[in-house]
Amino acid sequence: MSGATGGTSSPFHFNSVEMREAEQAFRQAYPAFESTSSLDALRAREYARLDDLGQIYLDYMLFMQESVCMLIFSFQSTNID
């Protein structure tokens, strides 16, 4: 990978071709990674807002980002007549 592109100063900004190539190389080197596809689906379904906002969330302190299901349940349980 060639590094930064597109006039950004971030050393972690790669174009889509570089990212696709890197992902393919990673998946070939670590085939067991495929077993996490159910987690990928969960993240896409329940935490899509992070992707929509371009955010990355790393929970190493157990503060827990609420999933869509948890947000809906919380909203419904506080608005019961």
ZABA-682390 format. One record per residue: x, y, z of N, C-alpha, C, O, CB in turn; residue number from 0. Coordinates in steps of 0.05 Angstrom, whole numbers, padded with zeros to 5 digits. Atoms other than C-alpha are relative to their C-alpha. Glycine has a CB too. Example, Ala and Ser with C-alpha at 12.3 -4.5 7.8 and 13.67 -1.06 7.14 Angstrom:
<lolums>
@n.X=00018	n.Y=-00024	n.Z=00000	ca.X=00246	ca.Y=-00090	ca.Z=00156	c.X=00018	c.Y=00024	c.Z=00000	o.X=00039	o.Y=00024	o.Z=00013	cb.X=-00020	cb.Y=00001	cb.Z=00025	num=0
@n.X=-00016	n.Y=-00024	n.Z=-00001	ca.X=00273	ca.Y=-00021	ca.Z=00143	c.X=-00015	c.Y=00022	c.Z=00014	o.X=-00005	o.Y=00044	o.Z=00018	cb.X=00009	cb.Y=00009	cb.Z=-00029	num=1
</lolums>
This chain:
<lolums>
@n.X=00017	n.Y=-00024	n.Z=00000	ca.X=00000	ca.Y=00000	ca.Z=00000	c.X=00018	c.Y=00025	c.Z=00000	o.X=00039	o.Y=00025	o.Z=00012	cb.X=-00019	cb.Y=00000	cb.Z=00024	num=0
@n.X=-00017	n.Y=-00023	n.Z=00003	ca.X=00025	ca.Y=00068	ca.Z=-00017	c.X=-00003	c.Y=00021	c.Z=00022	o.X=00014	o.Y=00039	o.Z=00023	cb.X=-00006	cb.Y=00013	cb.Z=-00026	num=1
@n.X=00003	n.Y=-00019	n.Z=-00022	ca.X=-00001	ca.Y=00106	ca.Z=00043	c.X=-00022	c.Y=00020	c.Z=-00005	o.X=-00042	o.Y=00014	o.Z=-00018	cb.X=00026	cb.Y=00014	cb.Z=00005	num=2
@n.X=00021	n.Y=-00021	n.Z=00001	ca.X=-00039	ca.Y=00172	ca.Z=00046	c.X=-00005	c.Y=00008	c.Z=-00029	o.X=00013	o.Y=00009	o.Z=-00045	cb.X=00009	cb.Y=00024	cb.Z=00016	num=3
@n.X=00008	n.Y=-00010	n.Z=00026	ca.X=-00078	ca.Y=00194	ca.Z=-00014	c.X=-00021	c.Y=00021	c.Z=00003	o.X=-00032	o.Y=00025	o.Z=00025	cb.X=-00012	cb.Y=-00024	cb.Z=-00017	num=4
@n.X=00022	n.Y=-00019	n.Z=00000	ca.X=-00127	ca.Y=00248	ca.Z=-00032	c.X=00005	c.Y=00026	c.Z=00015	o.X=-00014	o.Y=00039	o.Z=00023	cb.X=-00024	cb.Y=-00013	cb.Z=00011	num=5
@n.X=-00006	n.Y=-00025	n.Z=-00013	ca.X=-00091	ca.Y=00306	ca.Z=00001	c.X=-00005	c.Y=00001	c.Z=00030	o.X=-00006	o.Y=00022	o.Z=00042	cb.X=-00016	cb.Y=00022	cb.Z=-00012	num=6
@n.X=00004	n.Y=00001	n.Z=-00029	ca.X=-00104	ca.Y=00284	ca.Z=00073	c.X=00026	c.Y=-00004	c.Z=00014	o.X=00045	o.Y=-00016	o.Z=00002	cb.X=-00020	cb.Y=-00023	cb.Z=00007	num=7
@n.X=-00025	n.Y=00003	n.Z=-00015	ca.X=-00051	ca.Y=00286	ca.Z=00126	c.X=00000	c.Y=-00026	c.Z=00017	o.X=00020	o.Y=-00032	o.Z=00029	cb.X=00005	cb.Y=00024	cb.Z=00018	num=8
@n.X=00001	n.Y=00025	n.Z=-00015	ca.X=-00074	ca.Y=00221	ca.Z=00158	c.X=00016	c.Y=-00022	c.Z=-00013	o.X=00012	o.Y=-00027	o.Z=-00037	cb.X=-00029	cb.Y=-00009	cb.Z=00004	num=9
@n.X=-00015	n.Y=00022	n.Z=00012	ca.X=-00026	ca.Y=00163	ca.Z=00148	c.X=-00017	c.Y=-00025	c.Z=-00003	o.X=-00008	o.Y=-00045	o.Z=-00013	cb.X=00025	cb.Y=-00006	cb.Z=00018	num=10
@n.X=00018	n.Y=00023	n.Z=00001	ca.X=-00086	ca.Y=00116	ca.Z=00153	c.X=-00022	c.Y=00003	c.Z=-00021	o.X=-00041	o.Y=-00012	o.Z=-00021	cb.X=-00012	cb.Y=-00004	cb.Z=00027	num=11
@n.X=00021	n.Y=-00004	n.Z=00021	ca.X=-00126	ca.Y=00142	ca.Z=00093	c.X=00010	c.Y=-00015	c.Z=-00025	o.X=00030	o.Y=-00007	o.Z=-00037	cb.X=-00004	cb.Y=00030	cb.Z=-00006	num=12
@n.X=-00007	n.Y=00016	n.Z=00023	ca.X=-00124	ca.Y=00090	ca.Z=00037	c.X=-00023	c.Y=00001	c.Z=-00020	o.X=-00046	o.Y=00003	o.Z=-00011	cb.X=00008	cb.Y=-00028	cb.Z=00008	num=13
@n.X=00022	n.Y=00001	n.Z=00019	ca.X=-00163	ca.Y=00088	ca.Z=-00027	c.X=-00014	c.Y=-00027	c.Z=-00001	o.X=-00004	o.Y=-00046	o.Z=00011	cb.X=00010	cb.Y=00007	cb.Z=-00029	num=14
@n.X=00016	n.Y=00024	n.Z=-00001	ca.X=-00215	ca.Y=00035	ca.Z=-00040	c.X=00014	c.Y=-00024	c.Z=-00013	o.X=00010	o.Y=-00047	o.Z=-00004	cb.X=-00027	cb.Y=00004	cb.Z=-00014	num=15
@n.X=-00015	n.Y=00022	n.Z=00013	ca.X=-00170	ca.Y=-00007	ca.Z=-00086	c.X=00020	c.Y=-00011	c.Z=00020	o.X=00023	o.Y=-00036	o.Z=00023	cb.X=00014	cb.Y=00009	cb.Z=-00026	num=16
@n.X=-00020	n.Y=00009	n.Z=-00020	ca.X=-00116	ca.Y=-00010	ca.Z=-00032	c.X=-00014	c.Y=-00014	c.Z=00023	o.X=-00003	o.Y=-00034	o.Z=00033	cb.X=00016	cb.Y=00024	cb.Z=00010	num=17
@n.X=00015	n.Y=00013	n.Z=-00022	ca.X=-00167	ca.Y=-00027	ca.Z=00021	c.X=-00010	c.Y=-00028	c.Z=-00008	o.X=-00008	o.Y=-00047	o.Z=00007	cb.X=-00023	cb.Y=00017	cb.Z=00009	num=18
@n.X=00010	n.Y=00026	n.Z=00010	ca.X=-00197	ca.Y=-00083	ca.Z=-00021	c.X=00023	c.Y=-00020	c.Z=-00002	o.X=00020	o.Y=-00043	o.Z=00005	cb.X=-00014	cb.Y=00003	cb.Z=-00027	num=19
@n.X=-00023	n.Y=00018	n.Z=00002	ca.X=-00128	ca.Y=-00112	ca.Z=-00035	c.X=00010	c.Y=-00008	c.Z=00027	o.X=00017	o.Y=-00031	o.Z=00032	cb.X=00023	cb.Y=00015	cb.Z=-00016	num=20
@n.X=-00009	n.Y=00006	n.Z=-00027	ca.X=-00108	ca.Y=-00108	ca.Z=00038	c.X=-00019	c.Y=-00019	c.Z=00013	o.X=-00010	o.Y=-00038	o.Z=00027	cb.X=00002	cb.Y=00026	cb.Z=00017	num=21
@n.X=00020	n.Y=00018	n.Z=-00011	ca.X=-00173	ca.Y=-00142	ca.Z=00059	c.X=00003	c.Y=-00028	c.Z=-00011	o.X=00002	o.Y=-00048	o.Z=00003	cb.X=-00028	cb.Y=00010	cb.Z=-00004	num=22
@n.X=-00004	n.Y=00026	n.Z=00012	ca.X=-00162	ca.Y=-00198	ca.Z=00009	c.X=00025	c.Y=-00014	c.Z=00010	o.X=00024	o.Y=-00038	o.Z=00016	cb.X=00002	cb.Y=00003	cb.Z=-00031	num=23
@n.X=-00025	n.Y=00012	n.Z=-00011	ca.X=-00091	ca.Y=-00209	ca.Z=00033	c.X=-00004	c.Y=-00009	c.Z=00029	o.X=00006	o.Y=-00030	o.Z=00036	cb.X=00023	cb.Y=00021	cb.Z=-00002	num=24
@n.X=00005	n.Y=00007	n.Z=-00028	ca.X=-00114	ca.Y=-00209	ca.Z=00105	c.X=-00017	c.Y=-00026	c.Z=00002	o.X=-00010	o.Y=-00044	o.Z=00017	cb.X=-00015	cb.Y=00023	cb.Z=00015	num=25
@n.X=00018	n.Y=00023	n.Z=-00001	ca.X=-00170	ca.Y=-00259	ca.Z=00092	c.X=00015	c.Y=-00026	c.Z=-00010	o.X=00009	o.Y=-00047	o.Z=00000	cb.X=-00024	cb.Y=00004	cb.Z=-00018	num=26
@n.X=-00015	n.Y=00023	n.Z=00009	ca.X=-00121	ca.Y=-00305	ca.Z=00055	c.X=00019	c.Y=-00009	c.Z=00022	o.X=00023	o.Y=-00033	o.Z=00027	cb.X=00016	cb.Y=00006	cb.Z=-00025	num=27
@n.X=-00019	n.Y=00006	n.Z=-00022	ca.X=-00071	ca.Y=-00301	ca.Z=00113	c.X=-00014	c.Y=-00011	c.Z=00024	o.X=-00002	o.Y=-00026	o.Z=00039	cb.X=00016	cb.Y=00025	cb.Z=00007	num=28
@n.X=00014	n.Y=00008	n.Z=-00024	ca.X=-00124	ca.Y=-00311	ca.Z=00166	c.X=-00028	c.Y=-00011	c.Z=-00007	o.X=-00048	o.Y=00003	o.Z=-00003	cb.X=-00003	cb.Y=00024	cb.Z=00020	num=29
@n.X=00026	n.Y=00010	n.Z=00009	ca.X=-00180	ca.Y=-00356	ca.Z=00139	c.X=-00020	c.Y=-00004	c.Z=00023	o.X=-00044	o.Y=-00004	o.Z=00018	cb.X=00004	cb.Y=-00027	cb.Z=-00013	num=30
@n.X=00019	n.Y=00003	n.Z=-00023	ca.X=-00210	ca.Y=-00365	ca.Z=00209	c.X=-00016	c.Y=00025	c.Z=00004	o.X=-00037	o.Y=00025	o.Z=00018	cb.X=00016	cb.Y=-00007	cb.Z=00026	num=31
@n.X=00015	n.Y=-00026	n.Z=-00003	ca.X=-00232	ca.Y=-00292	ca.Z=00205	c.X=-00028	c.Y=-00002	c.Z=-00012	o.X=-00046	o.Y=00012	o.Z=-00003	cb.X=00016	cb.Y=00022	cb.Z=-00015	num=32
@n.X=00027	n.Y=00004	n.Z=00012	ca.X=-00291	ca.Y=-00316	ca.Z=00162	c.X=-00020	c.Y=-00008	c.Z=00021	o.X=-00044	o.Y=-00002	o.Z=00018	cb.X=00001	cb.Y=-00021	cb.Z=-00022	num=33
@n.X=00019	n.Y=00009	n.Z=-00021	ca.X=-00321	ca.Y=-00345	ca.Z=00226	c.X=-00012	c.Y=00024	c.Z=00014	o.X=-00031	o.Y=00020	o.Z=00030	cb.X=00014	cb.Y=-00018	cb.Z=00019	num=34
@n.X=00011	n.Y=-00023	n.Z=-00013	ca.X=-00335	ca.Y=-00274	ca.Z=00249	c.X=-00022	c.Y=00014	c.Z=-00016	o.X=-00031	o.Y=00035	o.Z=-00009	cb.X=00022	cb.Y=00020	cb.Z=00006	num=35
@n.X=00020	n.Y=-00012	n.Z=00018	ca.X=-00385	ca.Y=-00261	ca.Z=00193	c.X=-00027	c.Y=00006	c.Z=00015	o.X=-00040	o.Y=00026	o.Z=00008	cb.X=-00006	cb.Y=-00018	cb.Z=-00024	num=36
@n.X=00025	n.Y=-00006	n.Z=-00015	ca.X=-00444	ca.Y=-00265	ca.Z=00243	c.X=00003	c.Y=00025	c.Z=00016	o.X=-00016	o.Y=00040	o.Z=00020	cb.X=-00007	cb.Y=-00024	cb.Z=00018	num=37
@n.X=-00005	n.Y=-00025	n.Z=-00015	ca.X=-00412	ca.Y=-00209	ca.Z=00283	c.X=-00001	c.Y=00024	c.Z=-00019	o.X=-00011	o.Y=00045	o.Z=-00013	cb.X=00027	cb.Y=00000	cb.Z=00014	num=38
@n.X=00001	n.Y=-00021	n.Z=00020	ca.X=-00404	ca.Y=-00168	ca.Z=00219	c.X=-00029	c.Y=00007	c.Z=-00006	o.X=-00036	o.Y=00030	o.Z=-00009	cb.X=00015	cb.Y=-00009	cb.Z=-00026	num=39
@n.X=00028	n.Y=-00004	n.Z=00006	ca.X=-00478	ca.Y=-00178	ca.Z=00204	c.X=-00014	c.Y=00014	c.Z=00024	o.X=-00030	o.Y=00032	o.Z=00019	cb.X=-00014	cb.Y=-00027	cb.Z=-00005	num=40
@n.X=00012	n.Y=-00013	n.Z=-00024	ca.X=-00497	ca.Y=-00158	ca.Z=00276	c.X=00008	c.Y=00029	c.Z=00000	o.X=-00009	o.Y=00047	o.Z=00005	cb.X=00010	cb.Y=-00014	cb.Z=00026	num=41
@n.X=-00009	n.Y=-00028	n.Z=00000	ca.X=-00455	ca.Y=-00095	ca.Z=00271	c.X=-00014	c.Y=00016	c.Z=-00022	o.X=-00022	o.Y=00038	o.Z=-00017	cb.X=00031	cb.Y=00001	cb.Z=-00004	num=42
@n.X=00014	n.Y=-00014	n.Z=00022	ca.X=-00485	ca.Y=-00077	ca.Z=00203	c.X=-00029	c.Y=00005	c.Z=00007	o.X=-00040	o.Y=00026	o.Z=00000	cb.X=00002	cb.Y=-00017	cb.Z=-00025	num=43
@n.X=00028	n.Y=-00003	n.Z=-00007	ca.X=-00555	ca.Y=-00087	ca.Z=00231	c.X=-00005	c.Y=00018	c.Z=00024	o.X=-00022	o.Y=00036	o.Z=00023	cb.X=-00012	cb.Y=-00028	cb.Z=00005	num=44
@n.X=00005	n.Y=-00014	n.Z=-00025	ca.X=-00550	ca.Y=-00059	ca.Z=00301	c.X=00016	c.Y=00025	c.Z=00005	o.X=00008	o.Y=00042	o.Z=00021	cb.X=00005	cb.Y=-00019	cb.Z=00022	num=45
@n.X=-00017	n.Y=-00023	n.Z=-00005	ca.X=-00495	ca.Y=-00008	ca.Z=00297	c.X=00006	c.Y=00015	c.Z=-00026	o.X=00028	o.Y=00027	o.Z=-00028	cb.X=00026	cb.Y=-00009	cb.Z=00013	num=46
@n.X=-00004	n.Y=-00013	n.Z=00026	ca.X=-00503	ca.Y=00020	ca.Z=00226	c.X=00005	c.Y=00030	c.Z=00004	o.X=00019	o.Y=00042	o.Z=-00013	cb.X=-00024	cb.Y=-00005	cb.Z=-00018	num=47
@n.X=-00004	n.Y=-00029	n.Z=-00003	ca.X=-00505	ca.Y=00090	ca.Z=00254	c.X=00030	c.Y=00007	c.Z=00003	o.X=00038	o.Y=00029	o.Z=-00004	cb.X=-00015	cb.Y=00010	cb.Z=00025	num=48
@n.X=-00029	n.Y=-00005	n.Z=-00002	ca.X=-00430	ca.Y=00084	ca.Z=00270	c.X=00012	c.Y=00003	c.Z=-00028	o.X=00028	o.Y=00021	o.Z=-00033	cb.X=00014	cb.Y=-00022	cb.Z=00016	num=49
@n.X=-00009	n.Y=-00001	n.Z=00028	ca.X=-00416	ca.Y=00070	ca.Z=00196	c.X=-00011	c.Y=00025	c.Z=-00013	o.X=00004	o.Y=00039	o.Z=-00028	cb.X=-00008	cb.Y=-00025	cb.Z=-00015	num=50
@n.X=00013	n.Y=-00023	n.Z=00013	ca.X=-00465	ca.Y=00124	ca.Z=00174	c.X=00014	c.Y=00026	c.Z=00008	o.X=00017	o.Y=00044	o.Z=-00008	cb.X=-00029	cb.Y=00002	cb.Z=00008	num=51
@n.X=-00014	n.Y=-00024	n.Z=-00010	ca.X=-00427	ca.Y=00175	ca.Z=00217	c.X=00030	c.Y=-00001	c.Z=-00004	o.X=00044	o.Y=00017	o.Z=00003	cb.X=-00007	cb.Y=00003	cb.Z=00029	num=52
@n.X=-00029	n.Y=00003	n.Z=00005	ca.X=-00359	ca.Y=00148	ca.Z=00197	c.X=00015	c.Y=-00003	c.Z=00027	o.X=00039	o.Y=00005	o.Z=00029	cb.X=00012	cb.Y=00024	cb.Z=-00014	num=53
@n.X=-00013	n.Y=00003	n.Z=-00026	ca.X=-00344	ca.Y=00130	ca.Z=00270	c.X=00009	c.Y=-00029	c.Z=00005	o.X=-00002	o.Y=-00048	o.Z=-00006	cb.X=-00020	cb.Y=00008	cb.Z=00021	num=54
@n.X=-00010	n.Y=00026	n.Z=-00009	ca.X=-00305	ca.Y=00073	ca.Z=00300	c.X=-00004	c.Y=00000	c.Z=00031	o.X=00003	o.Y=00020	o.Z=00044	cb.X=00029	cb.Y=-00005	cb.Z=-00008	num=55
@n.X=00005	n.Y=00001	n.Z=-00029	ca.X=-00324	ca.Y=00050	ca.Z=00370	c.X=00015	c.Y=-00024	c.Z=00011	o.X=00011	o.Y=-00047	o.Z=00003	cb.X=-00030	cb.Y=-00003	cb.Z=00006	num=56
@n.X=-00015	n.Y=00021	n.Z=-00013	ca.X=-00276	ca.Y=00010	ca.Z=00413	c.X=-00007	c.Y=00001	c.Z=00030	o.X=-00001	o.Y=00020	o.Z=00044	cb.X=00031	cb.Y=00004	cb.Z=-00004	num=57
@n.X=00009	n.Y=00001	n.Z=-00027	ca.X=-00305	ca.Y=-00011	ca.Z=00479	c.X=00018	c.Y=-00018	c.Z=00017	o.X=00014	o.Y=-00042	o.Z=00019	cb.X=-00029	cb.Y=-00011	cb.Z=00002	num=58
@n.X=-00019	n.Y=00015	n.Z=-00018	ca.X=-00248	ca.Y=-00032	ca.Z=00525	c.X=-00006	c.Y=00006	c.Z=00029	o.X=00007	o.Y=-00005	o.Z=00046	cb.X=00029	cb.Y=00007	cb.Z=-00007	num=59
@n.X=00007	n.Y=-00007	n.Z=-00027	ca.X=-00280	ca.Y=-00001	ca.Z=00587	c.X=-00027	c.Y=-00010	c.Z=00008	o.X=-00037	o.Y=-00005	o.Z=00030	cb.X=00002	cb.Y=00030	cb.Z=00004	num=60
@n.X=00026	n.Y=00011	n.Z=-00004	ca.X=-00347	ca.Y=-00036	ca.Z=00581	c.X=-00022	c.Y=00021	c.Z=00004	o.X=-00040	o.Y=00017	o.Z=00020	cb.X=00000	cb.Y=-00020	cb.Z=00023	num=61
@n.X=00021	n.Y=-00021	n.Z=-00002	ca.X=-00387	ca.Y=00028	ca.Z=00573	c.X=-00023	c.Y=-00007	c.Z=-00019	o.X=-00045	o.Y=00005	o.Z=-00015	cb.X=00012	cb.Y=00027	cb.Z=-00008	num=62
@n.X=00020	n.Y=00011	n.Z=00018	ca.X=-00427	ca.Y=-00007	ca.Z=00518	c.X=-00015	c.Y=00021	c.Z=-00016	o.X=-00030	o.Y=00037	o.Z=-00006	cb.X=-00019	cb.Y=-00016	cb.Z=00016	num=63
@n.X=00016	n.Y=-00015	n.Z=00019	ca.X=-00453	ca.Y=00028	ca.Z=00457	c.X=-00027	c.Y=-00014	c.Z=-00003	o.X=-00026	o.Y=-00039	o.Z=-00008	cb.X=00015	cb.Y=00004	cb.Z=-00028	num=64
@n.X=00026	n.Y=00014	n.Z=00002	ca.X=-00528	ca.Y=00013	ca.Z=00455	c.X=-00006	c.Y=-00007	c.Z=-00029	o.X=-00003	o.Y=00009	o.Z=-00047	cb.X=-00022	cb.Y=00018	cb.Z=00012	num=65
@n.X=00009	n.Y=00009	n.Z=00026	ca.X=-00553	ca.Y=-00027	ca.Z=00396	c.X=-00027	c.Y=00013	c.Z=-00006	o.X=-00040	o.Y=00024	o.Z=00012	cb.X=-00002	cb.Y=-00031	cb.Z=-00001	num=66
@n.X=00026	n.Y=-00010	n.Z=00008	ca.X=-00615	ca.Y=-00006	ca.Z=00357	c.X=-00022	c.Y=-00014	c.Z=00016	o.X=-00040	o.Y=00000	o.Z=00025	cb.X=-00004	cb.Y=-00005	cb.Z=-00030	num=67
@n.X=00020	n.Y=00014	n.Z=-00016	ca.X=-00655	ca.Y=-00060	ca.Z=00393	c.X=-00002	c.Y=00011	c.Z=00028	o.X=-00023	o.Y=00014	o.Z=00039	cb.X=00006	cb.Y=-00030	cb.Z=00000	num=68
@n.X=-00001	n.Y=-00010	n.Z=-00027	ca.X=-00633	ca.Y=-00034	ca.Z=00460	c.X=-00012	c.Y=00028	c.Z=00001	o.X=-00026	o.Y=00035	o.Z=00020	cb.X=00028	cb.Y=00000	cb.Z=00012	num=69
@n.X=00011	n.Y=-00028	n.Z=00001	ca.X=-00650	ca.Y=00038	ca.Z=00441	c.X=-00030	c.Y=-00001	c.Z=-00003	o.X=-00044	o.Y=00014	o.Z=00011	cb.X=00012	cb.Y=00016	cb.Z=-00023	num=70
@n.X=00029	n.Y=00002	n.Z=00004	ca.X=-00720	ca.Y=00018	ca.Z=00417	c.X=-00013	c.Y=-00010	c.Z=00025	o.X=-00033	o.Y=00001	o.Z=00033	cb.X=-00006	cb.Y=-00019	cb.Z=-00024	num=71
@n.X=00011	n.Y=00010	n.Z=-00025	ca.X=-00733	ca.Y=-00023	ca.Z=00480	c.X=00000	c.Y=00021	c.Z=00021	o.X=-00020	o.Y=00024	o.Z=00035	cb.X=00016	cb.Y=-00025	cb.Z=00009	num=72
@n.X=-00002	n.Y=-00021	n.Z=-00020	ca.X=-00710	ca.Y=00034	ca.Z=00524	c.X=-00021	c.Y=00021	c.Z=-00005	o.X=-00034	o.Y=00030	o.Z=00013	cb.X=00029	cb.Y=00012	cb.Z=00000	num=73
@n.X=00019	n.Y=-00021	n.Z=00007	ca.X=-00753	ca.Y=00084	ca.Z=00487	c.X=-00029	c.Y=-00010	c.Z=00006	o.X=-00045	o.Y=00004	o.Z=00017	cb.X=00002	cb.Y=00007	cb.Z=-00030	num=74
@n.X=00026	n.Y=00011	n.Z=-00004	ca.X=-00814	ca.Y=00038	ca.Z=00489	c.X=-00007	c.Y=-00003	c.Z=00030	o.X=-00029	o.Y=00002	o.Z=00038	cb.X=-00003	cb.Y=-00027	cb.Z=-00014	num=75
@n.X=00005	n.Y=00005	n.Z=-00029	ca.X=-00806	ca.Y=00021	ca.Z=00563	c.X=-00004	c.Y=00026	c.Z=00015	o.X=-00017	o.Y=00026	o.Z=00036	cb.X=00022	cb.Y=-00016	cb.Z=00012	num=76
@n.X=00004	n.Y=-00026	n.Z=-00014	ca.X=-00803	ca.Y=00095	ca.Z=00582	c.X=-00024	c.Y=00015	c.Z=-00010	o.X=-00031	o.Y=00036	o.Z=00002	cb.X=00025	cb.Y=00017	cb.Z=-00003	num=77
@n.X=00023	n.Y=-00014	n.Z=00011	ca.X=-00863	ca.Y=00115	ca.Z=00540	c.X=-00025	c.Y=-00017	c.Z=00001	o.X=-00043	o.Y=-00015	o.Z=-00017	cb.X=00005	cb.Y=00008	cb.Z=-00029	num=78
@n.X=00024	n.Y=00016	n.Z=-00004	ca.X=-00915	ca.Y=00065	ca.Z=00565	c.X=-00021	c.Y=00016	c.Z=00014	o.X=-00016	o.Y=00028	o.Z=00035	cb.X=00007	cb.Y=-00026	cb.Z=00015	num=79
@n.X=00022	n.Y=-00016	n.Z=-00012	ca.X=-00982	ca.Y=00097	ca.Z=00580	c.X=-00013	c.Y=-00016	c.Z=00022	o.X=-00032	o.Y=-00006	o.Z=00035	cb.X=-00021	cb.Y=00007	cb.Z=-00021	num=80
</lolums>
